[in-house]
Amino acid sequence: MKKEELSIKSVYDELPLGISVRIPEQSPIGIIQFVHGMSEHRGRYHDVMEYFTQVGYITVIHDHRGHGESVHRSEDYGYFYKNGSDAIVEDAHQVTLYIKKRFPGLPLILIGHSMGSMVVRCYTRKYDKDIDGLIVCGSPSRNSMAKLGLFLVNIMSKIKGEYYRSTLVQKIAFGAFNRNIQNPKSENSWICSNEEVVKEYDNDSRCGFIFTLNGFDTLFKLMICTYKKTGWALSNPTLPIIFIAGEQDPCIVNRKAFERAAAFMSERGYQNCEKKLYSKMRHEILNETGKERVWDDIRRWIEKQRLNS
């Protein structure tokens, strides 16, 4: 396969966006665009990208603004610049247009993990006509306190400034995520049962950083946008959609909340929504013990959509 690491400028504000592309040796059968989660970077997805490239797909991923190489300076990790909740969605759509222009005529599947799952749903709200399938992975279920969190962050920003990193807000948002794990060896044990994955995450300076208040403003606005009932373009009502998550993922809250999140898309008018939970798996099912089964299931789901299209 051909491996590319490059940078393009965001059309939103000319921020450099770090991008990875993997191109198969054989004629490609489609494109898979990954959209990563909070406080991580695109490099953590290279293994799963290369799996899909080996079976014939062009794969692409970019670092979100405020992550990886998509920053003006390293101090900007967790900072999304101006109008972050709009910009992060436009960045993802720009990558779609970039890769489709390079490789025209191929179906494109969009897969978003965690915070990225909110980005891709806000993306779909505007641009569903530009994708041929949507995979919502490790999705945060609706949080009715998001507006209150946004209010708190806005008040704190006026006092501390938008670059301030609040351990209080961090604790409110994520402090209880380890509560169902016996003897956790890390504050990030909730992300994966594979201790090596957690250790690599803990030791990676590009992961696990606390968002700035500007970052939490973006995060709460993404949550509100994701579960907003109005404003959906619904240009592609037959868009195939699947929600996937680990049964032990604290982000989904519980099975009932996970099912409500999937049902929300059906209620917006999408006619082809599915869901699947994986037992004994936590948040990062793409990195979990047994991840190959998840990868294979995704491949089969995509192939089913191609055959039925």
C-alpha positions as CSV (number, residue, x, y, z in Angstrom):
1,M,0.0,0.0,0.0
2,K,1.0,3.6,-0.4
3,K,1.2,5.7,2.8
4,E,0.9,9.4,2.7
5,E,1.2,12.0,5.5
6,L,0.3,15.5,4.4
7,S,-1.2,18.8,5.5
8,I,-3.9,21.0,4.0
9,K,-5.2,24.3,5.2
10,S,-8.7,24.5,6.7
11,V,-10.9,26.5,4.4
12,Y,-12.6,27.7,7.6
13,D,-9.6,29.6,9.1
14,E,-6.5,28.3,7.3
15,L,-5.4,26.2,10.3
16,P,-3.1,23.4,9.0
17,L,-4.8,20.0,9.2
18,G,-2.6,16.9,9.5
19,I,-3.9,14.1,7.3
20,S,-3.0,10.4,6.8
21,V,-4.0,8.6,3.6
22,R,-3.5,4.9,2.8
23,I,-4.0,3.7,-0.8
24,P,-4.3,0.0,-1.8
25,E,-2.1,-1.5,-4.5
26,Q,-5.1,-2.9,-6.3
27,S,-8.0,-0.8,-7.7
28,P,-9.8,0.6,-4.7
29,I,-13.4,-0.4,-4.1
30,G,-14.3,2.5,-1.8
31,I,-13.2,5.1,0.7
32,I,-13.4,5.0,4.5
33,Q,-12.9,8.3,6.3
34,F,-12.2,8.0,10.0
35,V,-12.9,10.8,12.5
36,H,-11.1,10.3,15.8
37,G,-12.1,11.1,19.4
38,M,-11.2,13.5,22.1
39,S,-7.7,14.1,23.3
40,E,-6.0,11.7,20.9
41,H,-4.6,11.8,17.4
42,R,-4.8,10.2,14.0
43,G,-1.8,8.0,14.5
44,R,-3.8,5.8,16.8
45,Y,-5.9,4.7,13.8
46,H,-3.2,3.7,11.5
47,D,-3.5,-0.1,12.3
48,V,-7.2,-0.2,11.6
49,M,-6.7,1.9,8.5
50,E,-4.1,-0.4,7.1
51,Y,-6.4,-3.4,7.7
52,F,-9.1,-1.8,5.5
53,T,-6.6,-0.7,2.9
54,Q,-5.3,-4.3,2.6
55,V,-8.9,-5.4,1.7
56,G,-9.2,-2.7,-1.0
57,Y,-10.3,0.6,0.6
58,I,-8.6,4.0,0.5
59,T,-8.6,5.2,4.1
60,V,-8.1,8.7,5.3
61,I,-8.1,10.5,8.7
62,H,-7.2,14.0,9.9
63,D,-6.2,15.4,13.2
64,H,-9.0,17.5,14.7
65,R,-8.1,21.1,15.3
66,G,-6.5,21.3,18.7
67,H,-5.1,17.8,18.3
68,G,-2.0,16.1,16.8
69,E,-0.5,18.2,14.0
70,S,-3.6,20.4,13.6
71,V,-2.4,23.2,15.9
72,H,-0.4,26.4,15.5
73,R,1.6,25.5,18.6
74,S,1.8,22.5,21.0
75,E,0.3,24.7,23.8
76,D,-2.9,24.7,21.7
77,Y,-3.8,21.1,22.4
78,G,-7.5,21.1,23.5
79,Y,-8.1,24.5,22.0
80,F,-10.3,24.8,18.9
81,Y,-9.8,28.4,17.9
82,K,-12.8,30.6,16.9
83,N,-16.2,28.9,16.5
84,G,-14.8,25.5,17.2
85,S,-18.0,23.5,17.0
86,D,-18.7,24.8,13.5
87,A,-15.1,24.6,12.4
88,I,-14.5,21.0,13.4
89,V,-17.5,19.8,11.3
90,E,-16.4,21.9,8.3
91,D,-12.9,20.4,8.6
92,A,-14.3,16.9,8.4
93,H,-16.4,17.8,5.4
94,Q,-13.4,19.4,3.7
95,V,-11.4,16.2,4.1
96,T,-14.4,14.3,2.4
97,L,-14.3,16.7,-0.5
98,Y,-10.5,16.5,-0.8
99,I,-10.4,12.7,-0.9
100,K,-13.4,12.4,-3.2
101,K,-11.9,14.9,-5.6
102,R,-8.7,12.8,-5.7
103,F,-10.6,9.5,-6.1
104,P,-13.9,10.3,-7.9
105,G,-16.7,7.9,-8.3
106,L,-16.1,5.8,-5.2
107,P,-18.5,5.3,-2.3
108,L,-17.5,6.9,0.9
109,I,-18.2,5.6,4.4
110,L,-17.8,8.0,7.3
111,I,-16.9,6.5,10.7
112,G,-16.6,8.6,13.8
113,H,-15.4,7.5,17.3
114,S,-16.4,9.1,20.6
115,M,-16.2,12.9,20.2
116,G,-15.8,12.1,16.5
117,S,-19.2,10.3,16.6
118,M,-20.7,13.6,17.5
119,V,-18.8,15.4,14.8
120,V,-20.0,12.9,12.1
121,R,-23.6,13.2,13.3
122,C,-23.5,17.0,13.1
123,Y,-21.8,16.6,9.7
124,T,-24.6,14.3,8.6
125,R,-27.2,16.9,9.7
126,K,-25.8,19.2,7.0
127,Y,-24.0,17.0,4.4
128,D,-25.6,13.6,4.3
129,K,-25.7,13.7,0.5
130,D,-21.9,13.5,0.4
131,I,-21.6,10.1,2.1
132,D,-22.8,6.6,1.4
133,G,-22.7,5.2,4.9
134,L,-22.3,6.3,8.5
135,I,-20.8,4.3,11.3
136,V,-21.3,5.9,14.8
137,C,-18.7,4.3,17.2
138,G,-18.5,4.7,21.0
139,S,-21.1,7.4,20.9
140,P,-21.8,9.6,23.9
141,S,-25.5,9.3,24.7
142,R,-27.5,12.5,25.1
143,N,-26.5,14.5,28.2
144,S,-29.3,16.7,29.4
145,M,-26.7,18.7,31.4
146,A,-24.8,19.9,28.3
147,K,-26.5,23.3,28.3
148,L,-25.7,23.8,32.0
149,G,-22.1,22.8,31.3
150,L,-21.9,25.3,28.5
151,F,-23.3,28.0,30.8
152,L,-20.6,27.1,33.4
153,V,-17.8,27.2,30.9
154,N,-18.9,30.5,29.5
155,I,-18.9,32.1,33.0
156,M,-15.5,30.6,33.8
157,S,-14.1,31.8,30.5
158,K,-15.0,35.4,31.3
159,I,-13.1,35.1,34.6
160,K,-10.2,32.8,33.6
161,G,-10.0,33.2,29.8
162,E,-10.8,30.6,27.2
163,Y,-7.3,29.0,27.4
164,Y,-7.8,28.0,31.0
165,R,-7.8,24.3,31.7
166,S,-10.2,23.5,34.5
167,T,-9.7,20.3,36.5
168,L,-13.2,20.9,37.9
169,V,-14.9,20.8,34.5
170,Q,-12.7,17.7,33.6
171,K,-13.8,15.9,36.7
172,I,-17.5,16.8,36.2
173,A,-17.3,15.5,32.6
174,F,-15.2,12.3,33.1
175,G,-14.5,11.8,36.8
176,A,-16.9,8.9,37.2
177,F,-15.9,6.9,34.1
178,N,-13.9,4.4,36.1
179,R,-16.6,3.7,38.6
180,N,-17.5,0.2,37.3
181,I,-13.9,-1.0,36.9
182,Q,-12.4,-3.0,39.7
183,N,-8.9,-1.9,40.7
184,P,-8.3,0.4,37.7
185,K,-4.5,0.9,37.1
186,S,-5.0,4.2,35.3
187,E,-7.5,7.1,35.3
188,N,-8.0,6.1,31.7
189,S,-8.7,2.4,32.3
190,W,-12.3,3.0,31.1
191,I,-11.1,3.4,27.5
192,C,-10.0,-0.2,27.0
193,S,-9.6,-3.5,28.8
194,N,-6.2,-4.1,27.1
195,E,-3.8,-2.6,29.6
196,E,-1.1,-2.1,26.9
197,V,-3.4,0.2,25.0
198,V,-4.1,2.2,28.1
199,K,-0.4,2.4,29.0
200,E,0.5,3.6,25.5
201,Y,-2.3,6.2,25.7
202,D,-1.0,7.4,29.2
203,N,2.5,7.7,27.9
204,D,1.7,9.6,24.7
205,S,2.1,13.3,25.2
206,R,-0.4,13.8,22.4
207,C,-3.2,12.0,24.3
208,G,-5.1,12.5,27.5
209,F,-4.7,16.3,27.8
210,I,-7.3,18.4,29.5
211,F,-9.3,20.6,27.2
212,T,-9.2,24.3,27.5
213,L,-12.5,26.1,28.3
214,N,-12.7,26.8,24.6
215,G,-12.4,23.1,24.0
216,F,-15.2,22.2,26.5
217,D,-17.3,25.0,24.9
218,T,-16.9,23.1,21.6
219,L,-17.6,19.7,23.2
220,F,-20.8,20.8,24.8
221,K,-22.0,22.6,21.7
222,L,-21.3,19.4,19.7
223,M,-23.5,17.4,22.2
224,I,-26.3,20.0,21.8
225,C,-26.0,19.9,18.0
226,T,-25.9,16.1,17.8
227,Y,-29.3,15.7,19.6
228,K,-31.0,18.8,18.2
229,K,-34.3,17.7,16.6
230,T,-34.5,20.4,14.0
231,G,-32.4,21.5,11.1
232,W,-31.6,18.1,9.6
233,A,-31.2,18.3,5.8
234,L,-32.4,14.7,5.3
235,S,-31.2,14.8,1.7
236,N,-30.3,11.1,1.9
237,P,-33.0,9.4,4.0
238,T,-31.9,5.9,2.9
239,L,-28.4,6.5,4.2
240,P,-27.2,3.3,5.8
241,I,-26.3,4.0,9.5
242,I,-25.0,1.7,12.2
243,F,-24.3,2.4,15.9
244,I,-21.6,0.3,17.4
245,A,-20.1,0.3,21.0
246,G,-18.8,-1.7,23.8
247,E,-21.3,-2.9,26.4
248,Q,-19.0,-1.6,29.2
249,D,-18.5,1.8,27.6
250,P,-19.4,4.5,30.1
251,C,-20.0,7.0,27.2
252,I,-23.1,5.2,26.1
253,V,-24.3,5.3,29.8
254,N,-26.3,2.1,29.4
255,R,-28.0,-0.1,26.8
256,K,-31.3,1.9,26.9
257,A,-29.5,5.2,26.4
258,F,-27.5,3.7,23.5
259,E,-30.7,2.4,21.9
260,R,-32.3,5.9,22.3
261,A,-29.3,7.5,20.5
262,A,-29.8,5.2,17.5
263,A,-33.5,5.7,17.6
264,F,-32.9,9.5,17.5
265,M,-31.6,9.1,13.9
266,S,-34.5,7.0,12.9
267,E,-36.8,9.7,14.3
268,R,-35.1,12.3,12.2
269,G,-36.2,10.3,9.1
270,Y,-33.3,8.0,8.4
271,Q,-34.8,4.7,7.3
272,N,-31.9,2.3,7.5
273,C,-30.5,2.4,11.1
274,E,-28.9,-0.5,12.9
275,K,-27.1,-1.0,16.2
276,K,-24.7,-3.5,17.8
277,L,-23.2,-3.8,21.2
278,Y,-20.1,-5.8,22.0
279,S,-20.0,-7.7,25.3
280,K,-16.9,-7.3,27.6
281,M,-15.6,-4.3,25.6
282,R,-15.1,-0.8,26.9
283,H,-14.9,2.5,25.0
284,E,-12.3,1.9,22.3
285,I,-13.7,-1.1,20.5
286,L,-11.4,-0.5,17.5
287,N,-8.4,-1.1,19.9
288,E,-10.0,-3.6,22.3
289,T,-9.0,-7.2,22.9
290,G,-10.9,-8.9,20.1
291,K,-10.7,-5.8,17.9
292,E,-10.3,-8.0,14.8
293,R,-13.9,-9.2,15.2
294,V,-15.1,-5.6,15.2
295,W,-13.0,-4.7,12.2
296,D,-14.4,-7.7,10.3
297,D,-18.0,-6.8,11.3
298,I,-17.5,-3.3,9.9
299,R,-16.1,-4.7,6.7
300,R,-19.0,-7.0,6.2
301,W,-21.5,-4.3,7.0
302,I,-19.9,-2.0,4.4
303,E,-19.8,-4.8,1.8
304,K,-23.5,-5.4,2.4
305,Q,-24.3,-1.8,1.7
306,R,-22.2,-1.9,-1.5
307,L,-24.0,-5.0,-2.7
308,N,-27.4,-3.6,-1.9
309,S,-26.7,-0.2,-3.5
